[in-house]
Amino acid sequence: MNHLNIIKLCVGAESVEDLEQWQRENRARWAAGTAEHITRMWPKRADEVLAGGSLYWVIKGILLCRQRILALEPRRGSDGIDRCAIVLDAEVVRTEAAARRPFQGWRYLDPKESPPDLPKLRARDDVLPPEMARALAEIGLR
């Protein structure tokens, strides 16, 4: 079975470092080595997502990183509504930058349309200002 990725806006984060910091601050809430993202909708194509998919994060209009999806688990909110916890590997993997238009919720992302991971040696390159990274991504240079 081929895998399928998910793409999601990382609302409130200004950078990959913001995402990593937020997850470090909240790691006591999750199982060791994991992070979670709670969403309202359960993926209908869960089997494909769980066959090796990742959650790709869009930060300030640029797809910049991903986390491997480990599981999908039910969570009931304090409002009594059932939701889906996307359980992620705690490792945040940097990817080549790719500009993305805003959208609501999450979407499926075909692996053929997913940007490649950055080589480990480039994962901590100096961070470009968001406007410059977006411009380079739009013309396919980053």
FIKOLZA-1660 file (N, C-alpha, C; in steps of 0.1 Angstrom, whole numbers, plus 5000, padded with zeros to 4 digits):
% residues 142
   i   px   py   pz ch aa at
   1 5009 4988 5000  A  M  N
   1 5000 5000 5000  A  M CA
   1 5009 5012 5000  A  M  C
   2 5006 5022 4991  A  N  N
   2 5013 5034 4991  A  N CA
   2 5009 5043 5003  A  N  C
   3 5018 5051 5007  A  H  N
   3 5014 5060 5019  A  H CA
   3 5009 5073 5013  A  H  C
   4 5003 5081 5022  A  L  N
   4 4997 5094 5019  A  L CA
   4 5001 5103 5031  A  L  C
   5 5005 5116 5027  A  N  N
   5 5008 5126 5037  A  N CA
   5 4997 5135 5040  A  N  C
   6 4998 5143 5050  A  I  N
   6 4989 5153 5054  A  I CA
   6 4996 5166 5055  A  I  C
   7 4990 5177 5050  A  I  N
   7 4996 5190 5051  A  I CA
   7 4987 5199 5059  A  I  C
   8 4993 5207 5068  A  K  N
   8 4985 5215 5078  A  K CA
   8 4992 5228 5080  A  K  C
   9 4984 5239 5082  A  L  N
   9 4990 5252 5086  A  L CA
   9 4994 5251 5100  A  L  C
  10 5006 5256 5103  A  C  N
  10 5011 5257 5117  A  C CA
  10 5007 5271 5122  A  C  C
  11 4995 5272 5126  A  V  N
  11 4990 5285 5131  A  V CA
  11 4997 5290 5143  A  V  C
  12 5001 5302 5143  A  G  N
  12 5007 5309 5155  A  G CA
  12 5022 5307 5155  A  G  C
  13 5028 5299 5147  A  A  N
  13 5042 5298 5147  A  A CA
  13 5048 5307 5136  A  A  C
  14 5059 5313 5140  A  E  N
  14 5067 5322 5131  A  E CA
  14 5078 5315 5124  A  E  C
  15 5082 5303 5130  A  S  N
  15 5094 5296 5124  A  S CA
  15 5093 5281 5129  A  S  C
  16 5101 5273 5123  A  V  N
  16 5102 5259 5127  A  V CA
  16 5106 5259 5142  A  V  C
  17 5115 5268 5146  A  E  N
  17 5120 5268 5160  A  E CA
  17 5108 5271 5169  A  E  C
  18 5098 5279 5165  A  D  N
  18 5086 5281 5173  A  D CA
  18 5078 5268 5175  A  D  C
  19 5077 5261 5164  A  L  N
  19 5070 5248 5165  A  L CA
  19 5077 5238 5175  A  L  C
  20 5090 5237 5173  A  E  N
  20 5098 5229 5181  A  E CA
  20 5097 5233 5196  A  E  C
  21 5098 5246 5199  A  Q  N
  21 5097 5251 5212  A  Q CA
  21 5084 5248 5219  A  Q  C
  22 5073 5250 5211  A  W  N
  22 5059 5247 5216  A  W CA
  22 5058 5232 5220  A  W  C
  23 5063 5224 5211  A  Q  N
  23 5063 5209 5214  A  Q CA
  23 5071 5205 5226  A  Q  C
  24 5083 5211 5227  A  R  N
  24 5091 5208 5239  A  R CA
  24 5084 5213 5252  A  R  C
  25 5077 5224 5252  A  E  N
  25 5070 5229 5263  A  E CA
  25 5058 5220 5267  A  E  C
  26 5053 5213 5257  A  N  N
  26 5041 5205 5259  A  N CA
  26 5043 5190 5260  A  N  C
  27 5056 5186 5259  A  R  N
  27 5059 5171 5258  A  R CA
  27 5055 5163 5270  A  R  C
  28 5053 5169 5281  A  A  N
  28 5048 5162 5293  A  A CA
  28 5034 5156 5291  A  A  C
  29 5027 5162 5282  A  R  N
  29 5013 5158 5279  A  R CA
  29 5012 5146 5271  A  R  C
  30 5023 5142 5264  A  W  N
  30 5023 5131 5254  A  W CA
  30 5032 5120 5258  A  W  C
  31 5030 5108 5251  A  A  N
  31 5039 5097 5254  A  A CA
  31 5053 5101 5249  A  A  C
  32 5063 5095 5256  A  A  N
  32 5077 5098 5253  A  A CA
  32 5080 5096 5238  A  A  C
  33 5088 5106 5233  A  G  N
  33 5092 5105 5219  A  G CA
  33 5081 5109 5209  A  G  C
  34 5070 5115 5214  A  T  N
  34 5059 5118 5205  A  T CA
  34 5054 5133 5207  A  T  C
  35 5047 5138 5198  A  A  N
  35 5039 5150 5199  A  A CA
  35 5026 5147 5193  A  A  C
  36 5016 5156 5196  A  E  N
  36 5003 5154 5191  A  E CA
  36 4997 5166 5185  A  E  C
  37 4989 5165 5175  A  H  N
  37 4981 5176 5169  A  H CA
  37 4967 5171 5169  A  H  C
  38 4958 5178 5176  A  I  N
  38 4944 5175 5177  A  I CA
  38 4936 5182 5165  A  I  C
  39 4928 5174 5158  A  T  N
  39 4920 5180 5147  A  T CA
  39 4906 5175 5148  A  T  C
  40 4897 5182 5143  A  R  N
  40 4883 5179 5143  A  R CA
  40 4879 5167 5135  A  R  C
  41 4885 5166 5123  A  M  N
  41 4881 5155 5114  A  M CA
  41 4891 5144 5114  A  M  C
  42 4885 5132 5113  A  W  N
  42 4893 5119 5112  A  W CA
  42 4896 5116 5098  A  W  C
  43 4909 5114 5094  A  P  N
  43 4912 5111 5080  A  P CA
  43 4904 5099 5075  A  P  C
  44 4897 5100 5064  A  K  N
  44 4889 5089 5058  A  K CA
  44 4899 5079 5052  A  K  C
  45 4911 5083 5048  A  R  N
  45 4921 5075 5042  A  R CA
  45 4932 5071 5053  A  R  C
  46 4927 5068 5065  A  A  N
  46 4936 5066 5076  A  A CA
  46 4947 5055 5073  A  A  C
  47 4943 5044 5066  A  D  N
  47 4952 5033 5064  A  D CA
  47 4964 5038 5056  A  D  C
  48 4961 5046 5046  A  E  N
  48 4972 5052 5037  A  E CA
  48 4981 5061 5045  A  E  C
  49 4975 5069 5054  A  V  N
  49 4983 5079 5062  A  V CA
  49 4992 5071 5072  A  V  C
  50 4986 5060 5077  A  L  N
  50 4994 5052 5087  A  L CA
  50 5004 5043 5080  A  L  C
  51 5004 5042 5067  A  A  N
  51 5014 5033 5060  A  A CA
  51 5027 5040 5057  A  A  C
  52 5030 5051 5065  A  G  N
  52 5043 5058 5064  A  G CA
  52 5042 5072 5061  A  G  C
  53 5030 5078 5063  A  G  N
  53 5028 5092 5060  A  G CA
  53 5034 5101 5070  A  G  C
  54 5035 5114 5067  A  S  N
  54 5040 5125 5075  A  S CA
  54 5031 5136 5075  A  S  C
  55 5031 5144 5086  A  L  N
  55 5024 5157 5086  A  L CA
  55 5034 5168 5082  A  L  C
  56 5031 5174 5071  A  Y  N
  56 5039 5185 5066  A  Y CA
  56 5033 5198 5071  A  Y  C
  57 5042 5206 5077  A  W  N
  57 5038 5219 5084  A  W CA
  57 5041 5231 5074  A  W  C
  58 5030 5239 5073  A  V  N
  58 5032 5252 5065  A  V CA
  58 5033 5263 5076  A  V  C
  59 5044 5270 5075  A  I  N
  59 5046 5281 5085  A  I CA
  59 5048 5294 5077  A  I  C
  60 5039 5304 5080  A  K  N
  60 5039 5317 5074  A  K CA
  60 5039 5315 5058  A  K  C
  61 5031 5306 5053  A  G  N
  61 5029 5304 5039  A  G CA
  61 5039 5296 5032  A  G  C
  62 5048 5290 5040  A  I  N
  62 5059 5282 5034  A  I CA
  62 5059 5268 5040  A  I  C
  63 5059 5257 5032  A  L  N
  63 5060 5244 5038  A  L CA
  63 5075 5242 5041  A  L  C
  64 5078 5240 5054  A  L  N
  64 5092 5240 5058  A  L CA
  64 5097 5227 5065  A  L  C
  65 5087 5219 5070  A  C  N
  65 5092 5207 5078  A  C CA
  65 5081 5197 5078  A  C  C
  66 5084 5185 5084  A  R  N
  66 5075 5175 5085  A  R CA
  66 5078 5167 5098  A  R  C
  67 5067 5159 5102  A  Q  N
  67 5069 5149 5113  A  Q CA
  67 5062 5137 5109  A  Q  C
  68 5068 5125 5111  A  R  N
  68 5063 5112 5108  A  R CA
  68 5050 5110 5116  A  R  C
  69 5040 5105 5110  A  I  N
  69 5027 5101 5117  A  I CA
  69 5028 5087 5122  A  I  C
  70 5027 5086 5135  A  L  N
  70 5028 5073 5142  A  L CA
  70 5015 5066 5144  A  L  C
  71 5004 5074 5147  A  A  N
  71 4991 5068 5150  A  A CA
  71 4980 5079 5149  A  A  C
  72 4968 5074 5148  A  L  N
  72 4956 5083 5149  A  L CA
  72 4948 5077 5161  A  L  C
  73 4945 5086 5170  A  E  N
  73 4938 5082 5182  A  E CA
  73 4927 5091 5186  A  E  C
  74 4916 5085 5191  A  P  N
  74 4905 5094 5195  A  P CA
  74 4908 5102 5207  A  P  C
  75 4903 5114 5207  A  R  N
  75 4904 5123 5219  A  R CA
  75 4891 5130 5221  A  R  C
  76 4886 5131 5233  A  R  N
  76 4874 5138 5236  A  R CA
  76 4878 5151 5242  A  R  C
  77 4873 5162 5236  A  G  N
  77 4876 5175 5241  A  G CA
  77 4869 5179 5254  A  G  C
  78 4873 5189 5260  A  S  N
  78 4866 5194 5272  A  S CA
  78 4851 5198 5269  A  S  C
  79 4848 5200 5256  A  D  N
  79 4835 5203 5252  A  D CA
  79 4826 5191 5249  A  D  C
  80 4832 5179 5251  A  G  N
  80 4825 5166 5249  A  G CA
  80 4825 5162 5235  A  G  C
  81 4832 5169 5226  A  I  N
  81 4832 5165 5212  A  I CA
  81 4844 5156 5209  A  I  C
  82 4842 5145 5201  A  D  N
  82 4852 5136 5198  A  D CA
  82 4861 5142 5187  A  D  C
  83 4874 5141 5188  A  R  N
  83 4883 5146 5178  A  R CA
  83 4894 5135 5175  A  R  C
  84 4903 5138 5166  A  C  N
  84 4913 5129 5162  A  C CA
  84 4927 5135 5166  A  C  C
  85 4934 5127 5174  A  A  N
  85 4948 5131 5177  A  A CA
  85 4957 5125 5167  A  A  C
  86 4964 5133 5159  A  I  N
  86 4975 5128 5150  A  I CA
  86 4987 5127 5159  A  I  C
  87 4991 5115 5162  A  V  N
  87 5003 5112 5170  A  V CA
  87 5015 5113 5161  A  V  C
  88 5025 5121 5164  A  L  N
  88 5036 5124 5156  A  L CA
  88 5049 5119 5163  A  L  C
  89 5059 5116 5155  A  D  N
  89 5073 5114 5160  A  D CA
  89 5077 5128 5164  A  D  C
  90 5084 5128 5176  A  A  N
  90 5088 5141 5181  A  A CA
  90 5099 5148 5172  A  A  C
  91 5106 5140 5164  A  E  N
  91 5116 5146 5155  A  E CA
  91 5110 5155 5144  A  E  C
  92 5114 5167 5143  A  V  N
  92 5109 5176 5133  A  V CA
  92 5120 5176 5122  A  V  C
  93 5116 5172 5110  A  V  N
  93 5125 5170 5098  A  V CA
  93 5124 5182 5089  A  V  C
  94 5134 5190 5087  A  R  N
  94 5134 5201 5078  A  R CA
  94 5132 5196 5063  A  R  C
  95 5125 5203 5055  A  T  N
  95 5123 5200 5041  A  T CA
  95 5127 5212 5033  A  T  C
  96 5128 5210 5020  A  E  N
  96 5130 5221 5011  A  E CA
  96 5118 5230 5012  A  E  C
  97 5120 5243 5011  A  A  N
  97 5109 5252 5012  A  A CA
  97 5100 5251 5000  A  A  C
  98 5087 5252 5002  A  A  N
  98 5077 5252 4991  A  A CA
  98 5066 5262 4995  A  A  C
  99 5063 5272 4987  A  A  N
  99 5052 5281 4990  A  A CA
  99 5039 5274 4989  A  A  C
 100 5030 5278 4998  A  R  N
 100 5016 5272 4998  A  R CA
 100 5006 5284 5001  A  R  C
 101 4995 5283 4994  A  R  N
 101 4984 5293 4996  A  R CA
 101 4977 5289 5009  A  R  C
 102 4971 5298 5016  A  P  N
 102 4963 5295 5028  A  P CA
 102 4952 5286 5025  A  P  C
 103 4948 5277 5035  A  F  N
 103 4937 5268 5034  A  F CA
 103 4933 5266 5048  A  F  C
 104 4921 5260 5050  A  Q  N
 104 4916 5257 5063  A  Q CA
 104 4917 5242 5066  A  Q  C
 105 4919 5239 5078  A  G  N
 105 4920 5225 5082  A  G CA
 105 4932 5218 5077  A  G  C
 106 4931 5206 5073  A  W  N
 106 4943 5199 5067  A  W CA
 106 4939 5193 5054  A  W  C
 107 4949 5189 5046  A  R  N
 107 4946 5183 5033  A  R CA
 107 4955 5171 5031  A  R  C
 108 4952 5162 5022  A  Y  N
 108 4961 5151 5019  A  Y CA
 108 4971 5157 5010  A  Y  C
 109 4983 5151 5011  A  L  N
 109 4995 5156 5002  A  L CA
 109 5001 5143 4996  A  L  C
 110 5000 5142 4983  A  D  N
 110 5006 5130 4976  A  D CA
 110 5021 5131 4978  A  D  C
 111 5027 5119 4981  A  P  N
 111 5042 5119 4982  A  P CA
 111 5049 5125 4970  A  P  C
 112 5043 5124 4958  A  K  N
 112 5050 5129 4946  A  K CA
 112 5050 5145 4946  A  K  C
 113 5041 5151 4954  A  E  N
 113 5040 5165 4955  A  E CA
 113 5047 5170 4968  A  E  C
 114 5053 5161 4976  A  S  N
 114 5059 5165 4989  A  S CA
 114 5073 5169 4986  A  S  C
 115 5078 5180 4992  A  P  N
 115 5091 5185 4990  A  P CA
 115 5101 5175 4997  A  P  C
 116 5113 5173 4991  A  P  N
 116 5123 5164 4997  A  P CA
 116 5128 5170 5011  A  P  C
 117 5133 5161 5019  A  D  N
 117 5139 5165 5031  A  D CA
 117 5152 5172 5028  A  D  C
 118 5156 5181 5036  A  L  N
 118 5169 5187 5035  A  L CA
 118 5180 5177 5040  A  L  C
 119 5191 5177 5034  A  P  N
 119 5202 5169 5040  A  P CA
 119 5205 5173 5054  A  P  C
 120 5208 5163 5062  A  K  N
 120 5210 5166 5077  A  K CA
 120 5220 5178 5079  A  K  C
 121 5230 5179 5071  A  L  N
 121 5240 5190 5072  A  L CA
 121 5233 5204 5070  A  L  C
 122 5223 5204 5062  A  R  N
 122 5216 5217 5059  A  R CA
 122 5204 5220 5068  A  R  C
 123 5200 5210 5076  A  A  N
 123 5188 5212 5085  A  A CA
 123 5189 5224 5094  A  A  C
 124 5201 5228 5098  A  R  N
 124 5202 5239 5107  A  R CA
 124 5209 5251 5100  A  R  C
 125 5207 5252 5087  A  D  N
 125 5212 5264 5080  A  D CA
 125 5206 5276 5086  A  D  C
 126 5213 5288 5084  A  D  N
 126 5207 5300 5089  A  D CA
 126 5193 5302 5083  A  D  C
 127 5184 5306 5091  A  V  N
 127 5170 5307 5087  A  V CA
 127 5169 5320 5079  A  V  C
 128 5163 5319 5067  A  L  N
 128 5160 5331 5059  A  L CA
 128 5148 5339 5065  A  L  C
 129 5148 5352 5063  A  P  N
 129 5135 5359 5066  A  P CA
 129 5124 5353 5059  A  P  C
 130 5112 5353 5065  A  P  N
 130 5100 5346 5058  A  P CA
 130 5097 5351 5044  A  P  C
 131 5099 5364 5042  A  E  N
 131 5096 5370 5029  A  E CA
 131 5105 5365 5018  A  E  C
 132 5118 5364 5022  A  M  N
 132 5128 5359 5013  A  M CA
 132 5126 5344 5010  A  M  C
 133 5124 5336 5020  A  A  N
 133 5122 5322 5019  A  A CA
 133 5109 5320 5010  A  A  C
 134 5099 5328 5012  A  R  N
 134 5087 5326 5003  A  R CA
 134 5090 5329 4989  A  R  C
 135 5097 5340 4986  A  A  N
 135 5101 5344 4973  A  A CA
 135 5109 5333 4966  A  A  C
 136 5119 5328 4973  A  L  N
 136 5127 5317 4967  A  L CA
 136 5119 5305 4965  A  L  C
 137 5110 5301 4974  A  A  N
 137 5102 5289 4972  A  A CA
 137 5093 5291 4960  A  A  C
 138 5087 5303 4958  A  E  N
 138 5078 5305 4947  A  E CA
 138 5085 5303 4933  A  E  C
 139 5098 5306 4933  A  I  N
 139 5105 5305 4920  A  I CA
 139 5113 5292 4920  A  I  C
 140 5112 5283 4930  A  G  N
 140 5118 5270 4931  A  G CA
 140 5132 5270 4934  A  G  C
 141 5137 5280 4941  A  L  N
 141 5152 5280 4944  A  L CA
 141 5155 5276 4958  A  L  C
 142 5146 5273 4967  A  R  N
 142 5150 5269 4980  A  R CA
 142 5142 5256 4984  A  R  C
% end
